[in-house]
Amino acid sequence: MPRQNTPPADYPRAVLQQIEQLAQNIVIARKRRRETQAQWAQRLGVSQPTMARIERGDPSVAMASYVMCLWLINQAQGLADLIAPQNDLASLEREVARARPKPRSPAKQEDRGRKAAAQGRAKRPPSTLKAGAAPDSGAPHSPPRVANRPSASSREALRGVPVPDRKVVTRPGIG
């Protein structure tokens, strides 16, 4: 049977650093409350050695144990908000990118024109004159701008989702 768990040594360094930071904050919170590891372990329903592993930032300790520590500190109520859909910037950016119409290359447009002409469905080229413009002014024609609007399904998915300020998202180990 194939192995299903990733060993902690294979976790990205950024993940291990976040767990270590969480562990340090748990230690500080416990000490500021002047409580022992044994007291917290009892309140969490884990053994004292497991509490020591939590405070070392051992990534193999169950997530529920870390969440219970946050609950003891009274910070767990906002934990789920960290990955709430409106805070998932990478997903929102992908959704917006999918909603934008993709520019067509001139070669593809030319091919479509040839195919349509071959099938007897040639369309007249759009007028290059704008209202009040002189014919053949020598300026190259640019197509009219079309507002980028998300599709109905994208708008529905994003309804009620606040649009965050655009931030540069960096990921450890990339670029």
C-alpha positions as CSV (number, residue, x, y, z in Angstrom):
1,M,0.0,0.0,0.0
2,P,1.5,3.4,-0.9
3,R,2.5,5.8,1.7
4,Q,0.0,8.7,2.2
5,N,1.6,11.1,4.6
6,T,4.4,13.4,3.6
7,P,7.3,13.2,6.1
8,P,7.9,16.5,7.9
9,A,11.4,16.7,6.4
10,D,9.7,17.1,2.9
11,Y,7.5,20.1,4.1
12,P,8.4,23.5,2.5
13,R,10.7,25.5,4.8
14,A,8.0,28.3,5.0
15,V,5.5,25.8,6.4
16,L,8.0,24.6,9.1
17,Q,8.8,28.2,10.0
18,Q,5.1,29.1,10.5
19,I,4.6,26.0,12.7
20,E,7.7,27.0,14.7
21,Q,6.4,30.6,15.1
22,L,3.1,29.3,16.2
23,A,4.8,27.0,18.8
24,Q,6.9,30.0,20.1
25,N,3.7,32.0,20.5
26,I,2.0,29.1,22.4
27,V,5.0,28.9,24.8
28,I,4.8,32.7,25.4
29,A,1.1,32.6,26.0
30,R,1.4,29.7,28.5
31,K,4.2,31.3,30.4
32,R,2.5,34.7,30.6
33,R,-0.4,32.9,32.2
34,R,2.1,31.2,34.6
35,E,0.8,27.8,33.8
36,T,2.8,24.5,33.3
37,Q,2.9,22.3,30.3
38,A,1.2,19.6,32.4
39,Q,-1.7,22.0,33.2
40,W,-2.2,22.8,29.5
41,A,-1.8,19.2,28.5
42,Q,-4.6,18.3,30.9
43,R,-6.9,21.1,29.6
44,L,-6.1,20.0,26.0
45,G,-6.6,16.3,26.7
46,V,-3.1,15.4,25.5
47,S,-0.1,14.0,27.4
48,Q,2.6,16.3,28.7
49,P,5.1,14.9,26.2
50,T,2.7,15.9,23.4
51,M,2.4,19.4,24.9
52,A,6.2,19.6,24.8
53,R,6.2,18.5,21.1
54,I,3.6,21.2,20.4
55,E,5.9,23.8,22.0
56,R,8.8,22.5,19.9
57,G,6.8,23.0,16.8
58,D,6.6,19.4,15.8
59,P,4.7,19.3,12.5
60,S,3.6,15.7,13.1
61,V,1.4,16.7,16.1
62,A,-2.3,16.7,15.1
63,M,-3.7,20.0,13.9
64,A,-6.5,19.7,16.4
65,S,-4.0,20.0,19.2
66,Y,-2.6,23.2,17.8
67,V,-6.1,24.6,17.3
68,M,-7.0,23.7,20.9
69,C,-4.0,25.7,22.0
70,L,-5.3,28.6,20.0
71,W,-8.7,28.1,21.6
72,L,-7.1,28.2,25.1
73,I,-5.5,31.5,24.1
74,N,-8.9,32.7,22.7
75,Q,-7.6,33.2,19.1
76,A,-9.3,30.2,17.4
77,Q,-12.4,32.0,16.5
78,G,-10.6,33.8,13.7
79,L,-8.7,30.8,12.5
80,A,-11.1,29.8,9.7
81,D,-11.1,33.4,8.5
82,L,-7.5,33.0,7.4
83,I,-8.6,31.0,4.4
84,A,-12.1,32.3,3.9
85,P,-12.9,32.7,0.2
86,Q,-12.7,36.5,0.3
87,N,-9.2,36.3,1.7
88,D,-7.9,33.8,-0.9
89,L,-6.2,36.3,-3.2
90,A,-4.7,33.8,-5.6
91,S,-8.1,32.2,-6.3
92,L,-9.7,35.6,-6.7
93,E,-7.0,36.6,-9.2
94,R,-7.5,33.4,-11.2
95,E,-11.3,34.0,-11.2
96,V,-10.9,37.5,-12.6
97,A,-8.4,36.3,-15.2
98,R,-10.8,33.7,-16.4
99,A,-13.6,36.2,-16.6
100,R,-11.6,38.5,-18.9
101,P,-12.0,37.9,-22.6
102,K,-8.8,36.5,-24.1
103,P,-7.3,38.7,-26.9
104,R,-7.4,36.9,-30.3
105,S,-4.2,36.8,-32.3
106,P,-4.4,38.4,-35.8
107,A,-3.5,35.0,-37.4
108,K,-6.5,33.3,-35.9
109,Q,-8.8,36.2,-36.9
110,E,-7.5,35.9,-40.5
111,D,-8.0,32.2,-40.5
112,R,-11.6,32.6,-39.4
113,G,-12.2,35.1,-42.2
114,R,-10.8,32.7,-44.7
115,K,-13.0,29.9,-43.4
116,A,-16.1,32.0,-43.4
117,A,-15.4,33.2,-47.0
118,A,-14.8,29.7,-48.1
119,Q,-18.2,28.7,-46.6
120,G,-19.9,31.6,-48.2
121,R,-20.5,33.4,-44.9
122,A,-18.0,36.2,-45.4
123,K,-18.8,39.2,-43.2
124,R,-18.3,42.8,-44.1
125,P,-15.4,44.3,-42.3
126,P,-16.3,46.7,-39.6
127,S,-16.4,50.4,-40.5
128,T,-13.2,52.1,-39.6
129,L,-14.9,55.5,-39.5
130,K,-15.7,57.1,-36.2
131,A,-18.4,59.7,-35.9
132,G,-17.1,62.9,-37.3
133,A,-13.9,61.4,-38.5
134,A,-12.6,62.1,-42.0
135,P,-12.3,59.1,-44.3
136,D,-8.9,57.6,-44.7
137,S,-7.1,59.8,-42.2
138,G,-4.0,57.6,-42.5
139,A,-4.1,56.6,-38.9
140,P,-4.2,52.9,-38.2
141,H,-7.6,51.6,-37.0
142,S,-7.9,50.2,-33.6
143,P,-10.9,48.1,-32.6
144,P,-13.4,49.6,-30.2
145,R,-12.7,48.9,-26.5
146,V,-15.0,46.4,-24.8
147,A,-15.5,46.6,-21.1
148,N,-14.1,43.6,-19.3
149,R,-17.0,42.0,-17.5
150,P,-16.9,38.8,-15.6
151,S,-19.3,36.0,-16.8
152,A,-22.6,35.5,-15.0
153,S,-21.2,32.5,-13.2
154,S,-18.1,34.5,-12.1
155,R,-20.2,37.4,-10.9
156,E,-22.4,35.0,-9.0
157,A,-19.3,33.4,-7.4
158,L,-17.9,36.8,-6.4
159,R,-21.2,38.3,-5.2
160,G,-20.7,39.6,-1.7
161,V,-16.9,39.1,-1.9
162,P,-15.1,42.3,-1.1
163,V,-12.4,43.2,-3.6
164,P,-9.1,43.5,-1.7
165,D,-6.4,46.1,-2.6
166,R,-4.1,44.5,-5.2
167,K,-1.1,43.2,-3.5
168,V,1.9,41.4,-4.8
169,V,1.7,37.8,-3.6
170,T,5.1,36.2,-3.0
171,R,5.6,32.6,-2.3
172,P,8.7,31.2,-0.8
173,G,11.0,29.4,-3.2
174,I,9.4,31.1,-6.3
175,G,11.3,33.6,-8.4
